[in-house]
Amino acid sequence: MGNQISFSEIEFQNKRKQTKKEIFFAKMEKLVPLGEWCEIIRPYYYEYGNGRQPIQLEIMLKMYLVSQWYNLSDPETEDILNENLAARSYVGITGSAPDETTLCKFRHMLEANKLNEKIFAEFNKQLEKEEIIIKKGTIVDATIIDAPNSRKNADKKPTPEMGSTYKRNQYYYGMKAHIGVDKDSGIVHSLTTTAANVRDIEAANSVLHGKEEEIYGDAGFIGIEKRVEICEKYQTGNGEIEWLRHSRKRPPYLVCKKKEGVKFLINQNRSKVTTPEQKEEERKKSVIRAKVEHAFCIIKHYFKFRKTRYRTLAKNKNKLLMLFTLANVLLCARRKVSAS
C-alpha cells in the first residue's frame, strides 16, 4: 500500500458538507478505546511466514470494526474500503485496501484466541471500576436472530445448531442472543447464545452474575425463582429441595421452597393484570426493563445485524461479543460517560 495521496482524496478533503459516514467515523474515532484493544490483540497477532511485513494492527482492527458496524462480509468490506473515501480515511489507508483473505485470517485469529470475549470483559471491567456498572440489579432478555433455512448445501439440511420457534403467530428459524443488562446504566454485562427453540428462562442463569439484589424480566421468565440453578446461585431457599410432579405427561422437576433475599421483579401476563394497582406496579417494572431494548435496538437497527450468515453458535457468539461491546461504547456516549 502506497502513501501517495490521490487527487480524488485531496478533493474529498476540501469538500464542505460531511457525509453520515464521516460523522459516524469521527465519532467512533473519539469513543472507541482502540489503543487498549490493540494491546489485548497484539500478543496474538500473527507474523506472515513469506517474508512480507504484516499490515499494521491498527489498520486491521479498524477494518474489522467497519465490517461489524455495517454488517459486511469480508469481500464487501474490501469493496467499501476501495470505493468509499470516508471509510478509507478512518481506517488510514491511501493505496489499495487489504484483501478479503487478510481480513478473514484476522477474524479467525480473533475467534481462535477468544479475543472478542477478552475485549468485552476488559471494557466492562473498566466500566465497573469507574462505577458505571453498579451490579445491583440485572435485566434479562433475549432476541431472535434469523438464519437461512435453505437446504442447498452438502448435507442437504438446514443449519444444524439453529432451531425454530413461534412468536406473535409468526414462524422464526435461527438463534437467540440472551443478555444480562445492568439495571442502572443499561450496559450489557453478559451474553450467551442458544438455538431459537430454547426457552428464555433456560438460559437466564448464564447471564446473571450472582451479585444482584433485583432481577427484572418479561413474562417469559415467570417462575425463574423456582429453578434449582437459580436457588443454588443465590442461596435463596432454606436448603430444602423437593420433587414435584407438574402433570402426568411431564416428568417431575425440582423446585426450591421459601425464597428469600434477591427480589424477582418479573412482569406478569397481561390477562392476570386487572386492577389499577397491578397495572401501575407492572408499569414501574416495564420502565426499568425497557433499558434492555436499547442494546437490542443498536444491534439490530443501528448495526443491522438481523440475520446471521454464520452456521455455528460459537462464531455468532464471537460476533455478538464485539457488537455488544460496540453497543456499550455508544450507550456510554449517550449517557455522557466514558471508560478512560
C-alpha positions as CSV (number, residue, x, y, z in Angstrom):
1,M,0.0,0.0,0.0
2,G,1.4,3.3,-1.1
3,N,1.4,6.5,0.9
4,Q,0.8,8.8,-2.0
5,I,-2.5,10.8,-1.8
6,S,-4.6,10.7,-4.9
7,F,-6.3,13.8,-6.5
8,S,-9.7,12.4,-5.5
9,E,-8.7,12.2,-1.9
10,I,-7.5,15.8,-2.0
11,E,-10.8,16.9,-3.5
12,F,-12.6,14.8,-0.9
13,Q,-10.8,16.6,2.0
14,N,-11.6,20.0,0.6
15,K,-15.4,19.5,0.3
16,R,-17.7,21.3,2.6
17,K,-20.6,19.0,3.7
18,Q,-19.8,16.0,5.8
19,T,-21.5,12.7,5.0
20,K,-23.2,10.5,7.6
21,K,-20.3,8.0,7.4
22,E,-17.8,10.8,8.0
23,I,-19.7,12.0,11.1
24,F,-20.0,8.4,12.4
25,F,-16.4,7.5,11.9
26,A,-15.3,10.8,13.5
27,K,-17.5,9.9,16.5
28,M,-16.1,6.4,16.7
29,E,-12.5,7.7,16.5
30,K,-13.1,9.5,19.7
31,L,-15.2,6.9,21.6
32,V,-13.5,3.5,20.8
33,P,-10.5,2.8,23.0
34,L,-8.6,1.4,20.1
35,G,-5.2,1.5,21.8
36,E,-6.4,-0.6,24.7
37,W,-8.0,-3.2,22.3
38,C,-4.8,-3.3,20.2
39,E,-2.8,-4.1,23.3
40,I,-5.1,-7.1,24.0
41,I,-4.7,-8.4,20.4
42,R,-1.0,-7.6,19.9
43,P,0.5,-10.7,21.7
44,Y,-1.6,-12.9,19.4
45,Y,-1.2,-11.0,16.2
46,Y,0.5,-13.3,13.7
47,E,3.5,-12.7,11.6
48,Y,3.5,-13.5,7.9
49,G,5.6,-16.5,7.0
50,N,6.6,-15.4,3.5
51,G,8.9,-12.6,4.4
52,R,6.3,-9.7,3.9
53,Q,5.8,-7.1,6.6
54,P,2.4,-7.6,8.4
55,I,-0.2,-4.9,7.9
56,Q,-0.4,-2.6,10.9
57,L,-2.6,-4.0,13.7
58,E,-4.5,-0.7,14.0
59,I,-5.5,-0.8,10.3
60,M,-6.7,-4.4,10.5
61,L,-8.7,-3.8,13.7
62,K,-10.3,-0.7,12.1
63,M,-11.1,-2.7,9.0
64,Y,-12.7,-5.4,11.2
65,L,-14.7,-2.7,13.1
66,V,-16.1,-1.3,9.8
67,S,-17.3,-4.8,8.9
68,Q,-19.1,-5.0,12.2
69,W,-20.7,-1.6,12.1
70,Y,-22.2,-2.1,8.7
71,N,-22.7,-5.9,8.9
72,L,-20.5,-6.6,5.9
73,S,-18.9,-9.8,4.6
74,D,-15.2,-9.9,4.0
75,P,-15.5,-9.1,0.3
76,E,-18.0,-6.3,0.9
77,T,-15.6,-4.8,3.5
78,E,-12.8,-4.8,0.9
79,D,-15.0,-3.2,-1.6
80,I,-16.2,-0.4,0.7
81,L,-12.6,0.4,1.6
82,N,-11.7,0.7,-2.1
83,E,-14.6,2.9,-3.1
84,N,-15.7,4.9,0.0
85,L,-13.3,7.7,0.9
86,A,-14.8,8.2,4.4
87,A,-14.1,4.6,5.3
88,R,-10.6,4.8,3.8
89,S,-9.8,7.9,5.8
90,Y,-11.0,6.2,9.0
91,V,-9.0,3.0,8.5
92,G,-6.0,5.0,7.5
93,I,-5.2,3.6,4.0
94,T,-4.1,5.6,1.0
95,G,-3.4,2.8,-1.5
96,S,-5.2,-0.5,-2.1
97,A,-7.2,-1.9,0.8
98,P,-6.1,-5.2,2.4
99,D,-7.8,-8.0,0.6
100,E,-10.6,-10.1,1.9
101,T,-8.4,-13.1,2.8
102,T,-6.3,-11.0,5.1
103,L,-9.4,-9.8,7.0
104,C,-10.7,-13.4,7.1
105,K,-7.4,-14.6,8.6
106,F,-7.5,-11.7,11.1
107,R,-11.1,-12.7,12.1
108,H,-10.2,-16.3,12.5
109,M,-7.3,-15.3,14.7
110,L,-9.7,-13.4,17.0
111,E,-12.0,-16.4,17.1
112,A,-9.3,-18.9,17.9
113,N,-7.9,-16.9,20.8
114,K,-11.3,-15.7,22.1
115,L,-10.1,-12.1,21.9
116,N,-13.5,-10.6,21.4
117,E,-14.5,-12.1,24.7
118,K,-11.4,-10.6,26.3
119,I,-12.2,-7.2,24.8
120,F,-15.8,-7.4,26.0
121,A,-14.7,-8.4,29.6
122,E,-11.9,-5.8,29.8
123,F,-14.1,-3.0,28.6
124,N,-16.8,-3.9,31.2
125,K,-14.2,-4.3,33.9
126,Q,-13.1,-0.7,33.3
127,L,-16.8,0.4,33.4
128,E,-17.2,-1.4,36.7
129,K,-14.0,0.1,38.1
130,E,-15.3,3.6,37.3
131,E,-18.7,2.6,38.9
132,I,-20.6,3.0,35.6
133,I,-21.8,-0.6,36.0
134,I,-23.2,-0.9,39.5
135,K,-24.3,-4.6,39.5
136,K,-27.1,-4.1,42.0
137,G,-29.7,-5.4,39.5
138,T,-29.9,-7.2,36.2
139,I,-32.4,-7.2,33.4
140,V,-32.6,-10.4,31.5
141,D,-34.0,-10.8,28.0
142,A,-33.4,-12.5,24.6
143,T,-33.8,-11.6,20.9
144,I,-34.2,-13.8,17.9
145,I,-31.6,-13.6,15.1
146,D,-32.8,-15.1,11.9
147,A,-30.7,-17.7,10.0
148,P,-31.0,-19.2,6.5
149,N,-33.1,-22.4,6.5
150,S,-32.0,-23.4,3.0
151,R,-31.1,-27.0,2.3
152,K,-28.9,-26.1,-0.7
153,N,-25.7,-27.4,1.0
154,A,-23.6,-30.5,1.1
155,D,-25.6,-32.0,4.0
156,K,-29.0,-31.2,2.4
157,K,-30.1,-30.0,5.8
158,P,-30.7,-26.6,7.4
159,T,-28.0,-25.2,9.8
160,P,-27.7,-27.9,12.5
161,E,-27.2,-25.7,15.5
162,M,-30.2,-23.4,14.8
163,G,-33.8,-24.0,15.8
164,S,-37.3,-22.9,15.0
165,T,-39.8,-21.1,17.2
166,Y,-43.1,-19.2,17.0
167,K,-43.5,-15.7,18.3
168,R,-46.6,-13.5,17.9
169,N,-48.1,-16.0,15.5
170,Q,-45.0,-15.9,13.3
171,Y,-42.5,-18.6,12.5
172,Y,-38.8,-18.0,13.0
173,Y,-35.7,-20.1,12.3
174,G,-32.4,-19.1,13.7
175,M,-30.8,-18.5,17.1
176,K,-31.3,-16.4,20.3
177,A,-29.0,-13.9,21.8
178,H,-29.5,-13.9,25.6
179,I,-28.1,-10.9,27.5
180,G,-27.9,-9.5,31.0
181,V,-28.1,-5.7,31.3
182,D,-27.2,-3.6,34.3
183,K,-30.3,-2.1,35.8
184,D,-28.8,1.4,36.4
185,S,-26.6,2.0,33.4
186,G,-28.2,-0.2,30.7
187,I,-24.8,-1.6,29.9
188,V,-24.7,-5.3,28.7
189,H,-22.5,-7.2,31.1
190,S,-23.1,-10.8,30.0
191,L,-24.1,-12.7,26.9
192,T,-24.8,-16.3,25.7
193,T,-26.3,-17.8,22.6
194,T,-28.7,-20.7,22.0
195,A,-30.9,-22.1,19.3
196,A,-34.2,-20.3,18.8
197,N,-36.2,-23.1,20.2
198,V,-34.6,-22.8,23.7
199,R,-36.8,-21.0,26.2
200,D,-35.6,-17.7,27.5
201,I,-35.8,-18.9,31.1
202,E,-33.5,-21.9,30.5
203,A,-30.6,-19.6,29.6
204,A,-31.2,-17.0,32.4
205,N,-28.7,-18.5,34.8
206,S,-25.9,-17.9,32.2
207,V,-26.5,-14.1,32.0
208,L,-26.8,-13.5,35.8
209,H,-23.5,-12.7,37.7
210,G,-24.8,-13.7,41.1
211,K,-24.4,-10.4,42.9
212,E,-27.9,-9.0,42.1
213,E,-30.3,-7.6,44.6
214,E,-33.0,-7.3,41.9
215,I,-33.7,-9.3,38.7
216,Y,-36.1,-8.0,36.0
217,G,-37.6,-9.9,33.1
218,D,-40.7,-10.1,30.9
219,A,-43.4,-12.8,31.2
220,G,-41.1,-15.4,29.6
221,F,-39.2,-15.5,32.9
222,I,-42.2,-16.3,35.2
223,G,-41.1,-18.9,37.6
224,I,-37.4,-18.2,37.4
225,E,-37.2,-18.1,41.2
226,K,-38.2,-21.8,41.3
227,R,-35.4,-23.1,39.2
228,V,-32.8,-25.1,41.0
229,E,-29.8,-23.5,39.4
230,I,-31.1,-20.0,40.5
231,C,-31.8,-21.2,44.0
232,E,-28.3,-22.6,44.3
233,K,-26.7,-19.5,42.8
234,Y,-28.4,-17.0,45.2
235,Q,-28.9,-19.4,48.1
236,T,-32.4,-18.1,48.4
237,G,-34.0,-21.2,49.8
238,N,-33.7,-22.9,53.2
239,G,-31.8,-25.8,51.6
240,E,-35.0,-27.9,51.1
241,I,-35.4,-29.1,47.6
242,E,-38.2,-31.5,46.7
243,W,-39.6,-33.3,43.6
244,L,-43.0,-32.0,42.4
245,R,-45.0,-33.6,39.6
246,H,-46.3,-31.0,37.2
247,S,-48.6,-33.3,35.3
248,R,-48.8,-36.9,34.2
249,K,-47.4,-36.2,30.8
250,R,-44.3,-34.4,32.0
251,P,-41.6,-35.8,34.3
252,P,-41.2,-34.5,37.8
253,Y,-38.9,-31.5,38.4
254,L,-37.0,-29.9,41.2
255,V,-38.2,-26.7,42.9
256,C,-36.9,-24.8,46.0
257,K,-39.1,-23.6,48.8
258,K,-39.2,-20.4,50.9
259,K,-37.3,-17.9,48.6
260,E,-35.7,-15.0,50.4
261,G,-33.1,-12.4,49.6
262,V,-32.9,-11.3,45.9
263,K,-36.1,-9.8,44.5
264,F,-37.5,-11.2,41.3
265,L,-39.4,-8.4,39.7
266,I,-40.9,-10.3,36.7
267,N,-43.7,-8.8,34.6
268,Q,-46.9,-10.9,34.7
269,N,-49.1,-12.0,31.9
270,R,-51.5,-9.2,30.8
271,S,-54.5,-11.4,31.4
272,K,-53.7,-11.5,35.1
273,V,-53.2,-7.8,35.5
274,T,-56.7,-6.3,36.1
275,T,-56.7,-3.8,38.9
276,P,-55.2,-0.2,38.6
277,E,-52.8,-1.1,41.4
278,Q,-51.5,-4.1,39.4
279,K,-51.2,-2.1,36.2
280,E,-49.2,0.6,38.0
281,E,-46.9,-2.0,39.5
282,E,-46.3,-3.6,36.1
283,R,-45.7,-0.2,34.6
284,K,-42.9,0.6,37.1
285,K,-41.2,-2.8,36.2
286,S,-41.5,-2.1,32.5
287,V,-39.9,1.4,32.8
288,I,-36.8,-0.2,34.2
289,R,-36.9,-3.3,32.0
290,A,-37.1,-1.1,28.8
291,K,-33.4,-0.4,29.1
292,V,-32.6,-3.9,27.7
293,E,-34.3,-2.9,24.4
294,H,-31.8,-0.1,23.8
295,A,-28.9,-2.6,23.3
296,F,-31.1,-4.8,21.0
297,C,-32.1,-1.7,19.0
298,I,-28.4,-0.8,18.4
299,I,-27.5,-4.3,17.3
300,K,-30.5,-4.9,15.0
301,H,-31.3,-1.5,13.7
302,Y,-28.1,0.6,14.0
303,F,-25.7,-2.2,13.1
304,K,-28.3,-4.1,11.0
305,F,-27.5,-7.5,12.4
306,R,-30.9,-9.1,11.9
307,K,-29.9,-12.2,10.1
308,T,-26.7,-14.2,10.6
309,R,-24.6,-15.7,7.8
310,Y,-22.6,-18.0,10.2
311,R,-23.6,-21.6,10.7
312,T,-22.4,-22.2,14.3
313,L,-23.3,-20.7,17.6
314,A,-19.7,-20.2,18.5
315,K,-19.0,-17.9,15.5
316,N,-22.2,-16.0,16.2
317,K,-21.3,-15.5,19.8
318,N,-17.9,-14.2,18.8
319,K,-19.5,-11.7,16.5
320,L,-22.1,-10.7,19.1
321,L,-19.5,-10.1,21.8
322,M,-17.9,-7.4,19.6
323,L,-21.2,-6.0,18.6
324,F,-22.4,-5.6,22.2
325,T,-19.0,-4.1,23.1
326,L,-19.5,-1.5,20.4
327,A,-23.1,-1.1,21.6
328,N,-21.8,-0.4,25.2
329,V,-19.5,2.2,23.7
330,L,-22.5,4.0,22.2
331,L,-24.6,3.6,25.4
332,C,-21.8,5.2,27.4
333,A,-21.7,8.1,24.9
334,R,-25.4,8.6,25.2
335,R,-25.2,8.8,29.0
336,K,-22.2,11.1,28.6
337,V,-19.8,8.8,30.4
338,S,-16.7,7.0,29.2
339,A,-14.2,4.4,30.2
340,S,-10.9,6.3,30.4
